[in-house]
Amino acid sequence: MTERQIRLFGDPVLKTVSAPIEKIDDGIRGLVEDLLDSVRPEGRAGVAAAQIGVNLRAFSYNVGDAFGYLLNPELVELRGEPELVDEGCLSVPGLWFPTLRHPEATIRGIDLDGNTVELTGTGVLAQAFQHETDHLNGMLYLDRLDRERRREAMKQVRESTWF
């Protein structure tokens, strides 16, 4: 398929809760191919379907040796005390802010054959699982910032060349 254009902050699809995938068909197979192609470029840890304009519960990830996708993913366990980690987002290009994330996350979803897949990630992979799940719930990492940081982030968004 193809690498898809990333939707930017302000696009309503990014604030919409994504619908569950009810049936795996050629359209869903194509979506997975597009998600994988869209996360492949260097520096991309994850891409949620909402970020390419599709309001369905699916995302791809690409962190170290971990490369893949999940359909209907749900976080099933978060471990460790949340800690501030630098976080950015393809939908909010050029901005990075400390965001509270758990250091370990377990996520469960299905693959294209309908099989249950459960993955556990630490560090950046755990962060990606949490970040992409937020996207599927209509949330951006900016929504997790404390009041002062969010104010600064919104100022930077307004001053950005892409907004």
Secondary structure, DSSP 8 states (H G I E B T S, - for coil): --------TT-GGGGS--B------HHHHHHHHHHHHHH-STT--EEEGGGGT--BSEEEEEETTEEEEEEEEEEEEEES--EEEEEEETTEEEEEEEEEE-SEEEEEEE-TTS-EEEEEEETHHHHHHHHHHHHHTT--GGGGS-HHHHHHHHHHHHHSS--
